[in-house]
Amino acid sequence: AQTVTQSQPEMSVQEAETVTLSCTYDTSENNYYLFWYKQPPSRQMILVIRQEAYKQQNATENRFSVNFQKAAKSFSLKISDSQLGDTAMYFCAFKNSGGSNYKLTFGKGTLLTVNP
Amino acid sequence: AAGVIQSPRHLIKEKRETATLKCYPIPRHDTVYWYQQGPGQDPQFLISFYEKMQSDKGSIPDRFSAQQFSDYHSELNMSSLELGDSALYFCASSLEGTGSYNSPLHFGNGTRLTVT
């Protein structure tokens, strides 16, 4: 079974600064997908960014980028130019690429607070 | 764009009562998932359906059952409710069929169940 570990329960950053959230995972699969989801106080689950394991290039979505290190099984999220609206719980998630097991396995989450 | 629709948004039940949660996936999505998220917890996978057939099962109590109907909507039935069932219940959908790849899960806004 896959496991996802987020070692930072809480983090804070000043507005306009950069912050990096850590995530490691464990799997015996060679191909899979990784995601970061954001859950603001409204408790919606919002997709932030995705990465395919077979792609070496790190994914980027505007101010959000990842550092994917497949050999180290590491998948960190960098938020640049942090905004107050980035305050949320961030979940790292793992998804198999095949078979019938498509569910997401989540980490415990990192609560990010952006301070003015 | 159409999103995952969940109803009701809030539900209050007493212990030992039953509850039914409904989910309407994004059109053409072939896979539906149910997750339970307790306060301060990460979402826990309950059950999933691919093309109306159960595809995977997680930590779903025997008191709970779910199904997906011919129109692809899904219902989670919860009986003999306990105080510990109070949580946010998410439905998500994705497209996993032939030709699809890297399909993220799209989440509904959740149903907040309170058992008193």
Interface residues (C-beta under 8 A of the other chain):
Chain A: Y33 F35 Y37 R43 Q44 M45 I46 L47 R50 E52 F91 K95 S97 S100 N101 Y102 K103 L104 T105 F106 G107 K108 G109
Chain B: T31 Y33 Q37 Q41 D42 P43 F45 S48 Y50 S55 D56 G58 L88 F90 A92 S94 E96 Y101 N102 S103 P104 L105 H106 F107 N109 G110
